[in-house]
Amino acid sequence: MCGIMGYVGPQQAGPILIDGLKRLEYRGYDSAGIAVSNGDIRVMKAQGKIANLEALVDGDQPTGNVGIGHTRWATHGAPTDANAHPHTDPSGEFVVVHNGIIENFQDIKTELAELGAEFASDTDTELLAHLVAREYDGDLVEAVRRTVALSEGAYAMVVMSTREPETIVAVRKISPLVVGLGDGETYLASDIPAVLHHTRDFLIIEDDEMVIVTSEGATVETIDGDSVERDAIHIDWDAGQAEKGGYEHFMLKEIHEQPDVITETLGGRISEDGSVWLEDVAFDDAYIAGLDRVWITACGTAFHAGLIGQEIFRRVLRLPANVEYAHELRYADPIIGPRELMIAISQSGETADTLAAARVAPDHGSRMLAITNVVGSTLSRYADDVLYTRAGPEISVASTKAYMAMLIAQYLLALRLGAARGTVNEQQAQAVAHGLHRLPAAIEEVLGNEDEAIAAAAAITDADDVYFIGRGLDYAIAMEGSLKLKEISYLHSEAMPAGELKHGTLALITEGVPVVVILTQRDVYDKTISAIQEVKARGGRILAVAYDTDEEIDTYADLVMRIPDMDDLLAPVAAVVPLQLLAYHVARLRGHDIDQPRNLAKSVTVE
Ligand code: G6P
């Protein structure tokens, strides 16, 4: 997973490429580079963040109006200057950037080496440059086409050459690629926000397509050479949405955007009486009534959103519901029937494992519904039905507002399905609708209690380990709270069902060990209190997330983070917020790079 940029037009390409790469830095940031052509190609690249590349070109800008750029997240070869993209063939006439993995890398390398090739890097990308050069016989498009035929895997690649200096040729095989159409200038990028400040008109390149880019626009073809008619789409997003808006970090900004995200995601989809209308969900009541099971598949934070969905669908629909990690499901040979609905959840809509698992559904003749934040993403295009989350661009690698929107989307879906199956009556639907509409105000209230999370952060920042426990929906929230803490504070933490603690992990609870307990599910409240007592008896410290009406918890907890009292079914939406803030403030106290945590990337488009 890396970020790709390209530019052809009247302006100097260098600054445009670097600016775009900065906006794509969330996709990878262990090295970056650009190649700019003015007839001759100049490549400049640097290990580390894009600031290093900027320092390198400062005062020594490469000149030229055509260029390609890349920000890398290493898969083949260490993050060094030599392994940074772009890569050239030995003559320096063909230059390539690439996102993804060439699976037959070793075979190609051996073959080229046997023919006497020498390599300047350890990357699979460099091999592509060698291949394009070898295959070139006067037509760059054909050389790229033949290179693609030789290269197995899921990737996007972008090629530029001194032989055809006004053209960039790009290919998409799974990894995302868009073309931004300007006035006498054309952009290429891994995603729309990277060039949204230049243009609002885009061509989305599909799998197994090539695009030939010049300053006059772009021509799309299939990899087999058939021409493709592709209409441009116009994007209405506010580019300012992608800026920090006064907060110290994107993560904090995005946490604070959550009330608006709820409003947006609900907007126009649910009435006061609880009837739900989902614009891109095409299935009808008869299909819903015939459903036997709901599957959910996702990775990371989206999987944790699926844990909540699983519980909601079981309770609201009285249907079996299973959430499965996408990387497990894709190889699990699952038994899925045609009367079973697959829900794939992915903020980016580009996570390779989720895309693969989602495709298991159609193989079994069942329908696939995507819950995703990115309009036009690969997942949305694979899906039979799409429920967009409307969280807006999420920049922080640690996901917050997108997770929140995934929860809201699932409540809407549960109401829609429940109404058609007759498991939700009018009164219940109305009560849930009322609760959903009150959530933005409730979340504002939780954000107003940020001091409690700051105090809790100070209490655990020096800990070696933190445990998160809860039951049912609270357990699902414990999972997400623990992940957030790990991702950005690098503090070891584990989440488990409260009842599981005594079956092993209790051995690790000694004097002062912090245990975060989530207590929003009234039917199991007393059971969770028992787990708290087990912790207290060993000297552990209790940090609780509880309703503001819960006085009992004061007896047990060292610190309480409060949320407003509400329907237990909706409580996860509020309960996750103090845990997001807790993770944020621990990471801040520890002085970490919060928006770009080490070793992680926003969008994992390789397996
Ligand atoms: C990466 C990100 C996580 C994210 C996961 C799934 O691991 O670092 O924050 O939850 O991918 O991403 P998706 O775009 O599919 O929701």
Boltz pocket constraint, residues with backbone or C-beta under 6 A from the ligand:
constraints:
  - pocket:
      binder: B
      contacts: [[A, 299], [A, 300], [A, 301], [A, 302], [A, 345], [A, 346], [A, 347], [A, 348], [A, 349], [A, 350], [A, 351], [A, 354], [A, 397], [A, 398], [A, 399], [A, 600], [A, 601], [A, 602], [A, 603], [A, 604]]
      max_distance: 6.0
